[in-house]
Structure formats: structure tokens, C-alpha cells
Amino acid sequence: MTTSELAGLKVVAVHAHPDDEAIWTGGLLCDLARRGAQVTVVTCTLGEEGETIGPDLQYLTVDHADQLGGYRIQELAEAQRILGVQHRFLGGAGRFRDSGMEGSPAHADLRAFVNAGSASVDALDEILQEIQPQLIVTYGPDGGYGHPDHIAAHKIVHAAKYTPQRILWCVTSKPMIHTGSAAITAPAGWRTAPGEIACVDTWDVAHPLSPEVFDAKIQAMRAHATQVWIADGRPHPLGAGSARAIVEDVEAAPVVWALSNLIAQPLTPVEYYQLGAGEPLPDGANDVTAGLVV
Ligand SMILES: [Zn+2]
């Protein structure tokens, strides 16, 4: 169900790679869009340096055909359709390239996002000036988990001339990861490793997701099949087979999923955000839009 409760509110989420919007912020963005806000995801790279889950598309990766980035455009489009949000690529699709992990040879590419300098700030400013969002969502200074492109996304948001009323940083909750992981018996070939998942103890707002919004987030994550595997027993669409996690406490881990590293991660119907800049949240707020003026 959609409402016009947030009509006039404009929100931009700035993300490093296709899939980040769904994994980190899919519930919030879907919720705000359903409540009438205009929500736009800006993706900075095509995620060209990623691995792919399952045998079907393994030759698309950078070590082979180097076609993964192009393929991920349609995964991203489907995820945005499910979330009900608009989408832009920073500077146009493929303008800036995935830089890979810290120390990756991909950093040497002139198009690598980490080498973009003021061109990437200008490209973001152009979008922000056009949309005039009151709220921007991105990562904290560590990029959420240290990926150089995530750190670069954080930097361009904070370097842009355009200043919104509020900037929020999406974070992963440590209690959620640790309690959830303890409740999971990982599927064969997977493992739990809460200590390897970057997460934090503090946040300024925990944004609850309705069952419908939580379901949309899961479906949007599923749309990124090269990157995400949901352990619900359904076959993975790219030939990886099926995986089903056994969960002792369903509230602690109603959904279990993994990236290509096959570390089983719990997913709960809440997203956590820290105030990065601008208008503080009122005490006790459980909605990221509290206190924003439209
Ligand atoms: Zn990413």
C-alpha cells in the first residue's frame, strides 16, 4: 500500500556498487517510497570487480570476459523496480569503475572510482542540485566495512557543495549480527563468522520495516543473484543449488543470506542509521524522517 504521507520529501541514497542499495538500505528506501517520498538511488560503479555466485555466469568476471558490470545493470534495474525507487548511475553507467578491495590491482585503472577526484564530486553535485533532496543516505567514514569505493562514496557526499537537511550513515548492528549468527546452523559449505562482519554498537535510529517492506527488501536482494544467495531452500537462479539454514530462534534470524564468501548472515526487519551531518533526530525517534522540513 502506498500513501502520500511523505509527499514532497526527496531522498537520495549514494551507493558504491549494485546490490549495496538493497543490502544496506533496501528496507528504508522502499518504506519511504511507499509513504510518498521521491527516492533516488545513485550507484557509483557497476561492481565490475565482484565475484559471482554459482557456475552459470562465472566467465563474466574480471579474470575472464570482464562483462559482469554490464550484467549487473539489469540486476540493479530489477531491484529498483521491486523497491519502487528511481535510479541514476553517477556520471552515467560505466563512467567510474569498481576499484576492487584495498590493494587490488584494479586501483591502477584510470576509471577506478578511487581515482575519480573532483569529477565524481561534480557528478554527484549535478544530481543533488537537480533533485534537491532533504535527506541523503550513504555510509560512514569507514564505508561501512572498509571497501575503498564505499569510503569514496562517503567522501563525495560530504565533499559535495549541496547540503541537505540531514545525512544518514547506514550501519550494521553488532547485537543483530551476533545474536542472529548464534541462532543459525549454516547450510553445507557455508559458515557463521560474526567476528568477520563489520558492525557497530551504536546508532541514532533503528528504522523498523513492515512485513511487506521487509519482503520487498529480500526480493530486491534476491534480484542481485550474482552477489546474493538467500538460504531459504529455494534453488539459486544461477546454478549454485539450494541452501537452507536451520534457525533456532526465528526472531533473531528470520532470513539468512550470504555473499560469495558464503558467510551466513542474519537479516531482521530493522535497519540502523547514524546521523552523519545536519539536523539531529528528535530524542526517541524511530523514523529517519523525524524533524525534517518539507
Ligand atoms: Zn559495495
Residues whose N, C-alpha, C, O or C-beta is under 5 A from the ligand:
A	BS01	ZN	A16 H17 D20
